[in-house]
């Protein structure tokens, strides 16, 4: 199932796709900071939101 990882502060989409990625990988890719709100991203789920989504959801 596709996966979506967003900044829990500003909801910036850090990652979305079919491949399950660990939050660590995603956070590392962004140098530990949200590119939008500059919030420090931690490795815990308090800092990022990970949830499955369906392709057909309208947004
Ligand atoms: Zn953010």
PDB file of the backbone (N, CA, C, O) and the ligand in Angstrom, with CONECT records:
HET     ZN  A 101       1
ATOM      1  N   UNK A   1       0.846  -1.199   0.000  1.00  0.00           N
ATOM      2  CA  UNK A   1       0.000   0.000   0.000  1.00  0.00           C
ATOM      3  C   UNK A   1       0.879   1.245   0.000  1.00  0.00           C
ATOM      4  O   UNK A   1       1.881   1.300   0.712  1.00  0.00           O
ATOM      5  N   UNK A   2       0.509   2.233  -0.788  1.00  0.00           N
ATOM      6  CA  UNK A   2       1.317   3.457  -0.791  1.00  0.00           C
ATOM      7  C   UNK A   2       1.402   4.066   0.596  1.00  0.00           C
ATOM      8  O   UNK A   2       0.521   3.905   1.441  1.00  0.00           O
ATOM      9  N   UNK A   3       2.478   4.754   0.782  1.00  0.00           N
ATOM     10  CA  UNK A   3       2.780   5.282   2.103  1.00  0.00           C
ATOM     11  C   UNK A   3       3.076   6.760   1.980  1.00  0.00           C
ATOM     12  O   UNK A   3       3.642   7.209   0.984  1.00  0.00           O
ATOM     13  N   UNK A   4       2.703   7.493   2.964  1.00  0.00           N
ATOM     14  CA  UNK A   4       2.911   8.931   2.938  1.00  0.00           C
ATOM     15  C   UNK A   4       3.527   9.356   4.257  1.00  0.00           C
ATOM     16  O   UNK A   4       3.074   8.967   5.334  1.00  0.00           O
ATOM     17  N   UNK A   5       4.563  10.157   4.146  1.00  0.00           N
ATOM     18  CA  UNK A   5       5.229  10.655   5.348  1.00  0.00           C
ATOM     19  C   UNK A   5       5.201  12.173   5.298  1.00  0.00           C
ATOM     20  O   UNK A   5       5.708  12.787   4.359  1.00  0.00           O
ATOM     21  N   UNK A   6       4.607  12.766   6.312  1.00  0.00           N
ATOM     22  CA  UNK A   6       4.498  14.218   6.308  1.00  0.00           C
ATOM     23  C   UNK A   6       5.093  14.800   7.572  1.00  0.00           C
ATOM     24  O   UNK A   6       5.173  14.136   8.605  1.00  0.00           O
ATOM     25  N   UNK A   7       5.504  16.041   7.474  1.00  0.00           N
ATOM     26  CA  UNK A   7       5.916  16.792   8.651  1.00  0.00           C
ATOM     27  C   UNK A   7       4.691  16.993   9.534  1.00  0.00           C
ATOM     28  O   UNK A   7       3.644  17.436   9.062  1.00  0.00           O
ATOM     29  N   UNK A   8       4.822  16.672  10.789  1.00  0.00           N
ATOM     30  CA  UNK A   8       3.658  16.784  11.654  1.00  0.00           C
ATOM     31  C   UNK A   8       3.365  18.237  12.016  1.00  0.00           C
ATOM     32  O   UNK A   8       2.311  18.548  12.571  1.00  0.00           O
ATOM     33  N   UNK A   9       4.301  19.115  11.700  1.00  0.00           N
ATOM     34  CA  UNK A   9       4.114  20.531  12.011  1.00  0.00           C
ATOM     35  C   UNK A   9       3.348  21.250  10.897  1.00  0.00           C
ATOM     36  O   UNK A   9       2.345  21.917  11.150  1.00  0.00           O
ATOM     37  N   UNK A  10       3.830  21.104   9.676  1.00  0.00           N
ATOM     38  CA  UNK A  10       3.257  21.890   8.579  1.00  0.00           C
ATOM     39  C   UNK A  10       2.615  21.014   7.505  1.00  0.00           C
ATOM     40  O   UNK A  10       2.072  21.517   6.522  1.00  0.00           O
ATOM     41  N   UNK A  11       2.684  19.709   7.704  1.00  0.00           N
ATOM     42  CA  UNK A  11       2.085  18.758   6.763  1.00  0.00           C
ATOM     43  C   UNK A  11       2.783  18.709   5.413  1.00  0.00           C
ATOM     44  O   UNK A  11       2.227  18.194   4.442  1.00  0.00           O
ATOM     45  N   UNK A  12       3.987  19.239   5.348  1.00  0.00           N
ATOM     46  CA  UNK A  12       4.767  19.089   4.122  1.00  0.00           C
ATOM     47  C   UNK A  12       4.982  17.605   3.844  1.00  0.00           C
ATOM     48  O   UNK A  12       5.324  16.845   4.750  1.00  0.00           O
ATOM     49  N   UNK A  13       4.784  17.196   2.607  1.00  0.00           N
ATOM     50  CA  UNK A  13       4.945  15.781   2.268  1.00  0.00           C
ATOM     51  C   UNK A  13       6.425  15.485   2.050  1.00  0.00           C
ATOM     52  O   UNK A  13       7.023  15.921   1.067  1.00  0.00           O
ATOM     53  N   UNK A  14       6.987  14.754   2.964  1.00  0.00           N
ATOM     54  CA  UNK A  14       8.402  14.412   2.904  1.00  0.00           C
ATOM     55  C   UNK A  14       8.632  13.226   1.976  1.00  0.00           C
ATOM     56  O   UNK A  14       9.661  13.127   1.308  1.00  0.00           O
ATOM     57  N   UNK A  15       7.676  12.353   1.952  1.00  0.00           N
ATOM     58  CA  UNK A  15       7.811  11.185   1.092  1.00  0.00           C
ATOM     59  C   UNK A  15       6.440  10.598   0.808  1.00  0.00           C
ATOM     60  O   UNK A  15       5.592  10.500   1.694  1.00  0.00           O
ATOM     61  N   UNK A  16       6.242  10.216  -0.429  1.00  0.00           N
ATOM     62  CA  UNK A  16       5.090   9.386  -0.707  1.00  0.00           C
ATOM     63  C   UNK A  16       5.426   8.427  -1.820  1.00  0.00           C
ATOM     64  O   UNK A  16       6.083   8.785  -2.798  1.00  0.00           O
ATOM     65  N   UNK A  17       4.971   7.219  -1.660  1.00  0.00           N
ATOM     66  CA  UNK A  17       5.286   6.225  -2.675  1.00  0.00           C
ATOM     67  C   UNK A  17       4.931   4.835  -2.211  1.00  0.00           C
ATOM     68  O   UNK A  17       4.451   4.619  -1.099  1.00  0.00           O
ATOM     69  N   UNK A  18       5.185   3.898  -3.107  1.00  0.00           N
ATOM     70  CA  UNK A  18       4.814   2.515  -2.840  1.00  0.00           C
ATOM     71  C   UNK A  18       5.786   1.804  -1.923  1.00  0.00           C
ATOM     72  O   UNK A  18       5.433   0.847  -1.233  1.00  0.00           O
ATOM     73  N   UNK A  19       7.021   2.291  -1.929  1.00  0.00           N
ATOM     74  CA  UNK A  19       8.047   1.575  -1.188  1.00  0.00           C
ATOM     75  C   UNK A  19       8.023   2.001   0.272  1.00  0.00           C
ATOM     76  O   UNK A  19       8.007   3.188   0.598  1.00  0.00           O
ATOM     77  N   UNK A  20       8.022   1.013   1.125  1.00  0.00           N
ATOM     78  CA  UNK A  20       8.072   1.300   2.551  1.00  0.00           C
ATOM     79  C   UNK A  20       9.458   1.803   2.920  1.00  0.00           C
ATOM     80  O   UNK A  20      10.452   1.102   2.733  1.00  0.00           O
ATOM     81  N   UNK A  21       9.519   3.002   3.437  1.00  0.00           N
ATOM     82  CA  UNK A  21      10.799   3.556   3.838  1.00  0.00           C
ATOM     83  C   UNK A  21      10.777   3.810   5.327  1.00  0.00           C
ATOM     84  O   UNK A  21       9.732   4.101   5.909  1.00  0.00           O
ATOM     85  N   UNK A  22      11.924   3.699   5.925  1.00  0.00           N
ATOM     86  CA  UNK A  22      11.990   3.996   7.343  1.00  0.00           C
ATOM     87  C   UNK A  22      12.073   5.505   7.521  1.00  0.00           C
ATOM     88  O   UNK A  22      12.663   6.198   6.691  1.00  0.00           O
ATOM     89  N   UNK A  23      11.494   6.011   8.585  1.00  0.00           N
ATOM     90  CA  UNK A  23      11.566   7.453   8.854  1.00  0.00           C
ATOM     91  C   UNK A  23      13.007   7.944   8.896  1.00  0.00           C
ATOM     92  O   UNK A  23      13.299   9.072   8.500  1.00  0.00           O
ATOM     93  N   UNK A  24      13.898   7.097   9.375  1.00  0.00           N
ATOM     94  CA  UNK A  24      15.310   7.480   9.442  1.00  0.00           C
ATOM     95  C   UNK A  24      15.845   7.868   8.066  1.00  0.00           C
ATOM     96  O   UNK A  24      16.518   8.888   7.913  1.00  0.00           O
ATOM     97  N   UNK A  25      15.538   7.046   7.074  1.00  0.00           N
ATOM     98  CA  UNK A  25      16.018   7.313   5.723  1.00  0.00           C
ATOM     99  C   UNK A  25      15.477   8.640   5.200  1.00  0.00           C
ATOM    100  O   UNK A  25      16.191   9.425   4.575  1.00  0.00           O
ATOM    101  N   UNK A  26      14.227   8.859   5.468  1.00  0.00           N
ATOM    102  CA  UNK A  26      13.581  10.063   4.952  1.00  0.00           C
ATOM    103  C   UNK A  26      14.133  11.294   5.666  1.00  0.00           C
ATOM    104  O   UNK A  26      14.423  12.310   5.034  1.00  0.00           O
ATOM    105  N   UNK A  27      14.272  11.197   6.951  1.00  0.00           N
ATOM    106  CA  UNK A  27      14.792  12.321   7.728  1.00  0.00           C
ATOM    107  C   UNK A  27      16.224  12.638   7.314  1.00  0.00           C
ATOM    108  O   UNK A  27      16.614  13.801   7.211  1.00  0.00           O
ATOM    109  N   UNK A  28      16.994  11.584   7.081  1.00  0.00           N
ATOM    110  CA  UNK A  28      18.378  11.770   6.668  1.00  0.00           C
ATOM    111  C   UNK A  28      18.436  12.498   5.323  1.00  0.00           C
ATOM    112  O   UNK A  28      19.281  13.366   5.106  1.00  0.00           O
ATOM    113  N   UNK A  29      17.545  12.134   4.452  1.00  0.00           N
ATOM    114  CA  UNK A  29      17.492  12.746   3.131  1.00  0.00           C
ATOM    115  C   UNK A  29      17.278  14.257   3.228  1.00  0.00           C
ATOM    116  O   UNK A  29      17.778  15.020   2.401  1.00  0.00           O
ATOM    117  N   UNK A  30      16.542  14.671   4.230  1.00  0.00           N
ATOM    118  CA  UNK A  30      16.261  16.094   4.411  1.00  0.00           C
ATOM    119  C   UNK A  30      17.190  16.741   5.431  1.00  0.00           C
ATOM    120  O   UNK A  30      16.950  17.850   5.908  1.00  0.00           O
ATOM    121  N   UNK A  31      18.243  16.023   5.745  1.00  0.00           N
ATOM    122  CA  UNK A  31      19.239  16.583   6.669  1.00  0.00           C
ATOM    123  C   UNK A  31      18.652  16.863   8.048  1.00  0.00           C
ATOM    124  O   UNK A  31      19.139  17.730   8.775  1.00  0.00           O
ATOM    125  N   UNK A  32      17.620  16.136   8.397  1.00  0.00           N
ATOM    126  CA  UNK A  32      17.059  16.263   9.733  1.00  0.00           C
ATOM    127  C   UNK A  32      16.153  17.453   9.933  1.00  0.00           C
ATOM    128  O   UNK A  32      15.713  17.729  11.050  1.00  0.00           O
ATOM    129  N   UNK A  33      15.867  18.169   8.836  1.00  0.00           N
ATOM    130  CA  UNK A  33      14.997  19.329   8.989  1.00  0.00           C
ATOM    131  C   UNK A  33      13.926  19.348   7.909  1.00  0.00           C
ATOM    132  O   UNK A  33      14.162  18.957   6.766  1.00  0.00           O
ATOM    133  N   UNK A  34      12.767  19.802   8.292  1.00  0.00           N
ATOM    134  CA  UNK A  34      11.720  19.981   7.308  1.00  0.00           C
ATOM    135  C   UNK A  34      12.103  21.135   6.384  1.00  0.00           C
ATOM    136  O   UNK A  34      12.417  22.224   6.864  1.00  0.00           O
ATOM    137  N   UNK A  35      12.083  20.917   5.060  1.00  0.00           N
ATOM    138  CA  UNK A  35      12.488  21.975   4.136  1.00  0.00           C
ATOM    139  C   UNK A  35      11.511  23.142   4.102  1.00  0.00           C
ATOM    140  O   UNK A  35      11.842  24.222   3.612  1.00  0.00           O
ATOM    141  N   UNK A  36      10.335  22.930   4.613  1.00  0.00           N
ATOM    142  CA  UNK A  36       9.335  23.994   4.547  1.00  0.00           C
ATOM    143  C   UNK A  36       9.331  24.847   5.813  1.00  0.00           C
ATOM    144  O   UNK A  36       9.486  26.066   5.745  1.00  0.00           O
ATOM    145  N   UNK A  37       9.156  24.210   6.958  1.00  0.00           N
ATOM    146  CA  UNK A  37       9.029  24.986   8.193  1.00  0.00           C
ATOM    147  C   UNK A  37      10.312  24.955   9.010  1.00  0.00           C
ATOM    148  O   UNK A  37      10.399  25.587  10.062  1.00  0.00           O
ATOM    149  N   UNK A  38      11.313  24.215   8.523  1.00  0.00           N
ATOM    150  CA  UNK A  38      12.617  24.159   9.173  1.00  0.00           C
ATOM    151  C   UNK A  38      12.573  23.503  10.547  1.00  0.00           C
ATOM    152  O   UNK A  38      13.505  23.646  11.339  1.00  0.00           O
ATOM    153  N   UNK A  39      11.530  22.809  10.818  1.00  0.00           N
ATOM    154  CA  UNK A  39      11.416  22.109  12.081  1.00  0.00           C
ATOM    155  C   UNK A  39      12.391  20.944  12.090  1.00  0.00           C
ATOM    156  O   UNK A  39      12.581  20.260  11.084  1.00  0.00           O
ATOM    157  N   UNK A  40      12.992  20.738  13.227  1.00  0.00           N
ATOM    158  CA  UNK A  40      13.896  19.615  13.371  1.00  0.00           C
ATOM    159  C   UNK A  40      13.079  18.329  13.396  1.00  0.00           C
ATOM    160  O   UNK A  40      12.164  18.169  14.203  1.00  0.00           O
ATOM    161  N   UNK A  41      13.427  17.426  12.501  1.00  0.00           N
ATOM    162  CA  UNK A  41      12.708  16.166  12.425  1.00  0.00           C
ATOM    163  C   UNK A  41      13.409  15.122  13.272  1.00  0.00           C
ATOM    164  O   UNK A  41      14.606  14.884  13.115  1.00  0.00           O
ATOM    165  N   UNK A  42      12.675  14.515  14.152  1.00  0.00           N
ATOM    166  CA  UNK A  42      13.251  13.461  14.966  1.00  0.00           C
ATOM    167  C   UNK A  42      12.940  12.108  14.383  1.00  0.00           C
ATOM    168  O   UNK A  42      12.195  11.983  13.410  1.00  0.00           O
ATOM    169  N   UNK A  43      13.515  11.109  14.985  1.00  0.00           N
ATOM    170  CA  UNK A  43      13.286   9.758  14.500  1.00  0.00           C
ATOM    171  C   UNK A  43      12.002   9.156  15.066  1.00  0.00           C
ATOM    172  O   UNK A  43      11.580   8.073  14.661  1.00  0.00           O
ATOM    173  N   UNK A  44      11.415   9.839  15.964  1.00  0.00           N
ATOM    174  CA  UNK A  44      10.195   9.290  16.543  1.00  0.00           C
ATOM    175  C   UNK A  44       8.996   9.708  15.714  1.00  0.00           C
ATOM    176  O   UNK A  44       9.070  10.633  14.905  1.00  0.00           O
ATOM    177  N   UNK A  45       7.920   9.029  15.923  1.00  0.00           N
ATOM    178  CA  UNK A  45       6.723   9.330  15.149  1.00  0.00           C
ATOM    179  C   UNK A  45       6.033  10.585  15.656  1.00  0.00           C
ATOM    180  O   UNK A  45       5.011  10.993  15.103  1.00  0.00           O
ATOM    181  N   UNK A  46       6.575  11.205  16.700  1.00  0.00           N
ATOM    182  CA  UNK A  46       6.011  12.476  17.128  1.00  0.00           C
ATOM    183  C   UNK A  46       6.289  13.573  16.112  1.00  0.00           C
ATOM    184  O   UNK A  46       5.559  14.560  16.028  1.00  0.00           O
ATOM    185  N   UNK A  47       7.344  13.386  15.350  1.00  0.00           N
ATOM    186  CA  UNK A  47       7.822  14.463  14.484  1.00  0.00           C
ATOM    187  C   UNK A  47       7.370  14.294  13.046  1.00  0.00           C
ATOM    188  O   UNK A  47       7.263  15.274  12.309  1.00  0.00           O
ATOM    189  N   UNK A  48       7.110  13.096  12.652  1.00  0.00           N
ATOM    190  CA  UNK A  48       6.607  12.870  11.308  1.00  0.00           C
ATOM    191  C   UNK A  48       5.361  12.002  11.396  1.00  0.00           C
ATOM    192  O   UNK A  48       5.185  11.217  12.327  1.00  0.00           O
ATOM    193  N   UNK A  49       4.525  12.167  10.420  1.00  0.00           N
ATOM    194  CA  UNK A  49       3.318  11.352  10.368  1.00  0.00           C
ATOM    195  C   UNK A  49       3.434  10.379   9.207  1.00  0.00           C
ATOM    196  O   UNK A  49       3.707  10.776   8.074  1.00  0.00           O
ATOM    197  N   UNK A  50       3.229   9.130   9.493  1.00  0.00           N
ATOM    198  CA  UNK A  50       3.305   8.110   8.465  1.00  0.00           C
ATOM    199  C   UNK A  50       1.960   7.413   8.393  1.00  0.00           C
ATOM    200  O   UNK A  50       1.453   6.895   9.388  1.00  0.00           O
ATOM    201  N   UNK A  51       1.407   7.410   7.224  1.00  0.00           N
ATOM    202  CA  UNK A  51       0.133   6.727   7.111  1.00  0.00           C
ATOM    203  C   UNK A  51      -0.065   6.226   5.694  1.00  0.00           C
ATOM    204  O   UNK A  51       0.432   6.820   4.737  1.00  0.00           O
ATOM    205  N   UNK A  52      -0.786   5.143   5.568  1.00  0.00           N
ATOM    206  CA  UNK A  52      -1.100   4.644   4.230  1.00  0.00           C
ATOM    207  C   UNK A  52      -2.176   5.515   3.596  1.00  0.00           C
ATOM    208  O   UNK A  52      -3.003   6.098   4.298  1.00  0.00           O
ATOM    209  N   UNK A  53      -2.165   5.601   2.292  1.00  0.00           N
ATOM    210  CA  UNK A  53      -3.203   6.347   1.619  1.00  0.00           C
ATOM    211  C   UNK A  53      -3.590   5.622   0.344  1.00  0.00           C
ATOM    212  O   UNK A  53      -2.851   4.774  -0.157  1.00  0.00           O
ATOM    213  N   UNK A  54      -4.733   5.961  -0.161  1.00  0.00           N
ATOM    214  CA  UNK A  54      -5.174   5.353  -1.396  1.00  0.00           C
ATOM    215  C   UNK A  54      -5.006   6.337  -2.538  1.00  0.00           C
ATOM    216  O   UNK A  54      -5.185   7.545  -2.384  1.00  0.00           O
ATOM    217  N   UNK A  55      -4.660   5.785  -3.679  1.00  0.00           N
ATOM    218  CA  UNK A  55      -4.382   6.637  -4.834  1.00  0.00           C
ATOM    219  C   UNK A  55      -5.586   7.447  -5.259  1.00  0.00           C
ATOM    220  O   UNK A  55      -5.437   8.547  -5.791  1.00  0.00           O
ATOM    221  N   UNK A  56      -6.760   6.928  -5.034  1.00  0.00           N
ATOM    222  CA  UNK A  56      -7.942   7.593  -5.561  1.00  0.00           C
ATOM    223  C   UNK A  56      -8.483   8.685  -4.644  1.00  0.00           C
ATOM    224  O   UNK A  56      -9.446   9.366  -4.995  1.00  0.00           O
ATOM    225  N   UNK A  57      -7.874   8.856  -3.476  1.00  0.00           N
ATOM    226  CA  UNK A  57      -8.357   9.933  -2.616  1.00  0.00           C
ATOM    227  C   UNK A  57      -8.194  11.278  -3.311  1.00  0.00           C
ATOM    228  O   UNK A  57      -7.144  11.578  -3.879  1.00  0.00           O
ATOM    229  N   UNK A  58      -9.219  12.055  -3.258  1.00  0.00           N
ATOM    230  CA  UNK A  58      -9.103  13.398  -3.832  1.00  0.00           C
ATOM    231  C   UNK A  58      -8.534  14.337  -2.778  1.00  0.00           C
ATOM    232  O   UNK A  58      -8.931  14.325  -1.613  1.00  0.00           O
ATOM    233  N   UNK A  59      -7.618  15.123  -3.220  1.00  0.00           N
ATOM    234  CA  UNK A  59      -6.939  16.022  -2.279  1.00  0.00           C
ATOM    235  C   UNK A  59      -6.607  17.317  -2.995  1.00  0.00           C
ATOM    236  O   UNK A  59      -6.031  18.224  -2.394  1.00  0.00           O
TER     237      UNK A  59
HETATM  238 ZN    ZN A 101       7.384  21.156   8.345  1.00  0.00          ZN
END
